Protein backbone atom coordinates (compact mmCIF):
# COMPACT_ATOMS: atom_id res chain seq x y z
CA UNK A 1 0.00 0.00 0.00
CA UNK A 2 1.29 3.42 -0.94
CA UNK A 3 -0.03 6.94 -0.42
CA UNK A 4 0.70 9.58 -3.06
CA UNK A 5 2.25 12.39 -1.03
CA UNK A 6 2.19 14.91 -3.89
CA UNK A 7 -1.44 15.91 -3.44
CA UNK A 8 -1.14 18.89 -5.77
CA UNK A 9 -0.71 16.55 -8.72
CA UNK A 10 -3.68 14.30 -8.05
CA UNK A 11 -6.29 16.55 -9.66
CA UNK A 12 -6.53 18.58 -12.86
CA UNK A 13 -9.31 21.18 -12.87
CA UNK A 14 -10.82 22.14 -16.24
CA UNK A 15 -14.00 23.71 -14.85
CA UNK A 16 -14.78 25.33 -11.45
CA UNK A 17 -17.57 22.78 -10.94
CA UNK A 18 -14.94 20.08 -10.42
CA UNK A 19 -13.79 21.77 -7.19
CA UNK A 20 -17.14 20.80 -5.65
CA UNK A 21 -16.64 17.18 -6.73
CA UNK A 22 -13.23 16.66 -5.15
CA UNK A 23 -11.65 16.70 -1.72
CA UNK A 24 -8.16 18.17 -2.26
CA UNK A 25 -6.80 16.86 1.05
CA UNK A 26 -7.95 13.28 0.37
CA UNK A 27 -5.00 11.16 -0.79
CA UNK A 28 -4.88 8.75 -3.69
CA UNK A 29 -3.94 5.46 -2.05
CA UNK A 30 -2.58 2.34 -3.70
CA UNK A 31 -4.32 -0.51 -1.87
CA UNK A 32 -2.89 -3.40 -3.87
CA UNK A 33 -0.04 -4.01 -6.29
CA UNK A 34 0.62 -7.48 -7.60
CA UNK A 35 -1.77 -8.00 -10.47
CA UNK A 36 -1.06 -8.13 -14.17
CA UNK A 37 -4.12 -6.29 -15.49
CA UNK A 38 -6.71 -5.34 -12.88
CA UNK A 39 -10.29 -4.78 -14.06
CA UNK A 40 -13.98 -5.02 -13.28
CA UNK A 41 -14.36 -3.60 -9.73
CA UNK A 42 -17.72 -4.17 -8.05
CA UNK A 43 -18.75 -2.92 -4.61
CA UNK A 44 -20.72 -5.15 -2.21
CA UNK A 45 -22.39 -2.75 0.21
CA UNK A 46 -23.96 -5.58 2.19
CA UNK A 47 -20.57 -7.17 2.80
CA UNK A 48 -18.60 -3.89 2.80
CA UNK A 49 -16.03 -5.21 0.38
CA UNK A 50 -14.80 -4.74 -3.16
CA UNK A 51 -14.23 -7.53 -5.67
CA UNK A 52 -12.27 -7.10 -8.87
CA UNK A 53 -10.64 -9.15 -11.63
CA UNK A 54 -6.95 -9.74 -12.22
CA UNK A 55 -7.44 -11.08 -15.72
CA UNK A 56 -4.05 -12.53 -16.81
CA UNK A 57 -3.58 -14.14 -13.39
CA UNK A 58 -6.96 -15.86 -13.89
CA UNK A 59 -8.28 -14.81 -10.51
CA UNK A 60 -10.66 -12.47 -8.74
CA UNK A 61 -9.53 -10.50 -5.71
CA UNK A 62 -11.31 -9.10 -2.65
CA UNK A 63 -10.56 -6.03 -0.55
CA UNK A 64 -12.18 -5.42 2.84
CA UNK A 65 -11.68 -1.79 3.95
CA UNK A 66 -9.76 -1.32 7.15
CA UNK A 67 -6.94 0.88 8.43
CA UNK A 68 -5.69 1.78 4.97
CA UNK A 69 -2.91 3.99 6.33
CA UNK A 70 -1.04 0.99 7.70
CA UNK A 71 0.49 -1.22 5.06
CA UNK A 72 0.37 -4.46 7.02
CA UNK A 73 -3.31 -3.98 7.86
CA UNK A 74 -4.23 -3.04 4.30
CA UNK A 75 -2.44 -6.05 2.86
CA UNK A 76 -4.13 -8.30 5.40
CA UNK A 77 -7.44 -7.07 3.99
CA UNK A 78 -6.59 -8.35 0.48
CA UNK A 79 -7.45 -11.93 -0.40
CA UNK A 80 -8.18 -14.13 -3.39
CA UNK A 81 -11.93 -14.32 -3.94
CA UNK A 82 -11.85 -16.87 -6.79
CA UNK A 83 -8.67 -18.64 -7.87
CA UNK A 84 -9.92 -19.94 -11.21
CA UNK A 85 -12.07 -17.17 -12.62
CA UNK A 86 -11.99 -18.27 -16.27
CA UNK A 87 -10.20 -14.99 -17.00
CA UNK A 88 -13.10 -12.89 -15.72
CA UNK A 89 -13.19 -9.25 -16.74
CA UNK A 90 -16.22 -7.05 -15.98
CA UNK A 91 -18.39 -7.70 -12.93
CA UNK A 92 -21.66 -6.35 -11.61
CA UNK A 93 -24.58 -7.47 -9.40
CA UNK A 94 -28.10 -8.34 -10.42
CA UNK A 95 -31.23 -7.10 -8.63
CA UNK A 96 -31.02 -9.97 -6.16
CA UNK A 97 -27.43 -9.08 -5.31
CA UNK A 98 -25.84 -11.99 -7.15
CA UNK A 99 -22.48 -11.51 -8.86
CA UNK A 100 -22.65 -11.38 -12.67
CA UNK A 101 -19.34 -11.75 -14.51
CA UNK A 102 -17.96 -11.60 -18.04
CA UNK A 103 -15.53 -14.48 -18.59
CA UNK A 104 -13.00 -14.42 -21.41
CA UNK A 105 -11.94 -18.04 -20.89
CA UNK A 106 -15.40 -19.52 -21.29
CA UNK A 107 -16.53 -16.72 -23.62
CA UNK A 108 -19.66 -16.36 -21.55
CA UNK A 109 -21.59 -14.33 -19.01
CA UNK A 110 -22.13 -16.12 -15.70
CA UNK A 111 -23.99 -15.64 -12.44
CA UNK A 112 -22.74 -16.71 -9.02
CA UNK A 113 -25.61 -18.21 -7.03
CA UNK A 114 -26.04 -17.85 -3.26
CA UNK A 115 -25.03 -21.49 -2.72
CA UNK A 116 -21.69 -20.92 -4.47
CA UNK A 117 -22.55 -22.57 -7.76
CA UNK A 118 -21.97 -20.71 -11.02
CA UNK A 119 -24.66 -20.57 -13.69
CA UNK A 120 -23.69 -19.92 -17.29
CA UNK A 121 -26.28 -17.44 -18.56
CA UNK A 122 -25.25 -16.99 -22.16
CA UNK A 123 -22.36 -18.12 -24.36
CA UNK A 124 -23.72 -18.11 -27.92
CA UNK A 125 -25.58 -15.79 -30.26
CA UNK A 126 -27.50 -17.42 -33.11
CA UNK A 127 -25.56 -20.63 -32.65
CA UNK A 128 -22.11 -19.01 -32.71
CA UNK A 129 -19.81 -18.54 -29.75
CA UNK A 130 -19.52 -15.05 -28.31
CA UNK A 131 -16.16 -13.31 -28.76
CA UNK A 132 -15.13 -12.53 -25.18
CA UNK A 133 -17.71 -10.71 -23.05
CA UNK A 134 -16.03 -7.67 -21.56
CA UNK A 135 -18.19 -5.39 -19.41
CA UNK A 136 -21.67 -5.76 -17.95
CA UNK A 137 -24.46 -3.80 -16.25
CA UNK A 138 -27.89 -4.81 -14.97
CA UNK A 139 -30.97 -2.65 -15.54
CA UNK A 140 -33.70 -2.27 -12.90
CA UNK A 141 -35.96 -4.64 -14.88
CA UNK A 142 -33.37 -7.38 -14.39
CA UNK A 143 -32.04 -7.41 -17.96
CA UNK A 144 -28.29 -7.91 -18.33
CA UNK A 145 -26.46 -5.70 -20.84
CA UNK A 146 -22.94 -6.53 -21.96
CA UNK A 147 -20.32 -5.75 -24.58
CA UNK A 148 -18.48 -8.38 -26.62
CA UNK A 149 -15.21 -7.24 -28.24
CA UNK A 150 -12.43 -9.66 -29.20
CA UNK A 151 -9.79 -8.67 -26.63
CA UNK A 152 -10.00 -11.99 -24.78
CA UNK A 153 -9.34 -14.10 -27.88
CA UNK A 154 -6.66 -11.97 -29.53
CA UNK A 155 -3.87 -13.63 -27.52
CA UNK A 156 -3.32 -16.16 -24.76
CA UNK A 157 -2.73 -13.37 -22.21
CA UNK A 158 -6.31 -12.57 -21.16
CA UNK A 159 -7.94 -15.81 -22.29
CA UNK A 160 -7.39 -18.30 -25.09
CA UNK A 161 -6.35 -17.20 -28.55
CA UNK A 162 -9.12 -18.12 -30.95
CA UNK A 163 -10.73 -17.05 -34.19
CA UNK A 164 -14.01 -15.16 -33.75
CA UNK A 165 -17.12 -16.96 -34.92
CA UNK A 166 -19.26 -13.84 -35.15
CA UNK A 167 -18.79 -11.28 -37.94
CA UNK A 168 -18.59 -8.34 -35.54
CA UNK A 169 -18.34 -7.03 -32.00
CA UNK A 170 -21.79 -6.36 -30.64
CA UNK A 171 -23.64 -5.04 -27.60
CA UNK A 172 -26.29 -7.34 -26.16
CA UNK A 173 -29.28 -7.33 -23.84
CA UNK A 174 -30.10 -10.62 -22.12
CA UNK A 175 -33.37 -11.28 -20.31
CA UNK A 176 -32.82 -13.99 -17.66
CA UNK A 177 -36.60 -14.38 -17.25
CA UNK A 178 -37.31 -15.34 -20.85
CA UNK A 179 -33.82 -16.48 -21.83
CA UNK A 180 -33.88 -14.12 -24.82
CA UNK A 181 -30.58 -12.66 -26.02
CA UNK A 182 -30.90 -9.76 -28.41
CA UNK A 183 -28.26 -7.68 -30.10
CA UNK A 184 -28.93 -3.98 -29.45
CA UNK A 185 -25.96 -2.39 -31.27
CA UNK A 186 -23.84 -3.72 -34.12
CA UNK A 187 -21.87 -0.68 -35.32
CA UNK A 188 -19.05 -0.59 -32.77
CA UNK A 189 -15.43 -1.37 -33.53
CA UNK A 190 -14.65 -2.69 -30.02
CA UNK A 191 -17.47 -1.94 -27.57
CA UNK A 192 -16.10 -1.79 -24.05
CA UNK A 193 -17.39 -0.14 -20.85
CA UNK A 194 -21.06 0.71 -20.50
CA UNK A 195 -23.29 2.41 -17.93
CA UNK A 196 -26.87 3.63 -17.58
CA UNK A 197 -27.85 7.14 -16.58
CA UNK A 198 -29.46 7.32 -13.12
CA UNK A 199 -32.97 7.31 -14.66
CA UNK A 200 -31.97 4.57 -17.15
CA UNK A 201 -33.23 6.72 -20.04
CA UNK A 202 -29.74 6.77 -21.56
CA UNK A 203 -27.01 4.19 -22.06
CA UNK A 204 -23.36 5.18 -22.42
CA UNK A 205 -21.06 2.79 -24.31
CA UNK A 206 -17.32 3.16 -24.88
CA UNK A 207 -15.65 2.20 -28.14
CA UNK A 208 -11.95 1.45 -27.60
CA UNK A 209 -11.13 0.25 -31.12
CA UNK A 210 -8.19 2.68 -31.22
CA UNK A 211 -6.14 0.17 -29.17
CA UNK A 212 -5.46 -1.92 -32.27
CA UNK A 213 -6.36 0.46 -35.10
CA UNK A 214 -5.32 4.12 -34.91
CA UNK A 215 -8.08 5.04 -37.36
CA UNK A 216 -10.74 3.46 -35.15
CA UNK A 217 -12.78 5.26 -32.46
CA UNK A 218 -11.78 6.10 -28.91
CA UNK A 219 -14.95 7.75 -27.77
CA UNK A 220 -18.07 7.24 -25.66
CA UNK A 221 -21.44 7.17 -27.39
CA UNK A 222 -24.80 7.81 -25.73
CA UNK A 223 -28.13 6.25 -26.73
CA UNK A 224 -31.74 6.75 -25.76
CA UNK A 225 -33.30 3.64 -24.19
CA UNK A 226 -37.02 2.97 -24.71
CA UNK A 227 -39.43 0.84 -22.68
CA UNK A 228 -38.78 -2.16 -24.95
CA UNK A 229 -35.02 -1.97 -24.28
CA UNK A 230 -34.23 -0.71 -27.76
CA UNK A 231 -31.54 1.88 -28.41
CA UNK A 232 -31.92 4.95 -30.61
CA UNK A 233 -30.53 8.43 -31.33
CA UNK A 234 -26.86 7.50 -31.08
CA UNK A 235 -24.51 10.43 -30.52
CA UNK A 236 -20.83 10.78 -29.77
CA UNK A 237 -20.82 11.95 -26.16
CA UNK A 238 -17.12 12.34 -25.37
CA UNK A 239 -13.82 11.79 -27.16
CA UNK A 240 -10.93 10.47 -25.06
CA UNK A 241 -7.68 11.81 -26.50
CA UNK A 242 -5.46 10.34 -23.79
CA UNK A 243 -5.50 6.60 -24.45
CA UNK A 244 -8.96 5.09 -24.80
CA UNK A 245 -12.17 4.97 -22.75
CA UNK A 246 -12.58 1.65 -20.99
CA UNK A 247 -14.79 1.30 -17.89
CA UNK A 248 -16.98 4.12 -16.61
CA UNK A 249 -19.45 4.97 -13.84
CA UNK A 250 -21.97 7.75 -13.25
CA UNK A 251 -22.53 9.83 -10.14
CA UNK A 252 -25.95 10.70 -8.72
CA UNK A 253 -26.19 13.89 -10.75
CA UNK A 254 -25.57 12.05 -14.03
CA UNK A 255 -21.94 12.97 -14.61
CA UNK A 256 -19.78 10.32 -16.29
CA UNK A 257 -16.50 9.29 -14.69
CA UNK A 258 -14.48 7.49 -17.35
CA UNK A 259 -11.11 5.81 -17.51
CA UNK A 260 -8.32 7.11 -19.71
CA UNK A 261 -4.62 6.36 -20.10
CA UNK A 262 -3.48 8.54 -17.20
CA UNK A 263 -6.50 8.95 -14.97
CA UNK A 264 -10.24 9.18 -14.43
CA UNK A 265 -11.96 12.01 -16.33
CA UNK A 266 -15.20 13.53 -15.02
CA UNK A 267 -17.57 14.62 -17.81
CA UNK A 268 -20.83 16.53 -17.33
CA UNK A 269 -24.13 15.54 -18.98
CA UNK A 270 -23.42 17.92 -21.86
CA UNK A 271 -20.21 16.07 -22.73
CA UNK A 272 -17.73 18.63 -21.34
CA UNK A 273 -14.75 17.45 -19.29
CA UNK A 274 -14.72 19.03 -15.83
CA UNK A 275 -11.47 17.60 -14.51
CA UNK A 276 -9.35 14.53 -13.97
CA UNK A 277 -7.97 12.35 -11.18
CA UNK A 278 -4.41 11.53 -12.18
CA UNK A 279 -3.40 7.90 -11.61
CA UNK A 280 0.18 6.57 -11.99
CA UNK A 281 -0.82 3.62 -14.19
CA UNK A 282 -3.04 2.93 -17.20
CA UNK A 283 -6.60 3.08 -15.86
CA UNK A 284 -9.01 0.30 -16.80
CA UNK A 285 -12.09 0.89 -14.69
CA UNK A 286 -13.60 2.25 -11.49
CA UNK A 287 -16.48 1.73 -9.07
CA UNK A 288 -18.05 3.91 -6.41
CA UNK A 289 -18.36 2.35 -2.97
CA UNK A 290 -17.97 2.88 0.75
CA UNK A 291 -20.61 3.60 3.37
CA UNK A 292 -21.59 6.91 1.74
CA UNK A 293 -20.99 5.83 -1.85
CA UNK A 294 -18.38 8.56 -2.34
CA UNK A 295 -15.25 6.41 -2.43
CA UNK A 296 -13.79 5.75 -5.87
CA UNK A 297 -12.03 2.41 -6.31
CA UNK A 298 -9.87 2.53 -9.43
CA UNK A 299 -8.30 -0.45 -11.19
CA UNK A 300 -5.17 0.47 -13.14
CA UNK A 301 -2.42 -1.75 -14.49
CA UNK A 302 -1.11 -3.93 -11.68
CA UNK A 303 -2.93 -2.07 -8.92
CA UNK A 304 -6.08 -1.07 -7.08
CA UNK A 305 -6.32 2.58 -6.01
CA UNK A 306 -8.71 4.41 -3.67
CA UNK A 307 -9.73 8.03 -3.25
CA UNK A 308 -12.62 9.79 -1.51
CA UNK A 309 -14.42 12.30 -3.75
CA UNK A 310 -17.07 14.96 -3.16
CA UNK A 311 -20.01 13.18 -4.74
CA UNK A 312 -21.64 9.75 -4.43
CA UNK A 313 -22.04 7.33 -7.28
CA UNK A 314 -25.43 6.67 -8.83
CA UNK A 315 -27.23 3.80 -7.14
CA UNK A 316 -26.31 1.36 -9.89
CA UNK A 317 -22.71 2.60 -9.84
CA UNK A 318 -22.41 2.04 -6.11
CA UNK A 319 -23.67 -1.53 -6.17
CA UNK A 320 -22.12 -2.41 -9.51
CA UNK A 321 -18.81 -2.31 -11.30
CA UNK A 322 -16.93 -3.64 -14.20
Helices and strands as residue ranges (DSSP letters): E 2-3, G 7-9, E 11-13, G 16-21, E 29-33, E 38-44, E 49-54, E 59-63, H 71-76, E 78-82, E 88-93, E 99-103, E 108-112, E 118-122, E 124-125, E 128-129, E 136-138, E 144-148, H 151-154, E 169-175, E 180-188, E 191-196, E 202-207, G 209-211, E 219-225, E 231-239, E 248-250, E 256-259, E 263-267, E 273-278, E 283-289, E 295-300, E 303-308, H 315-319
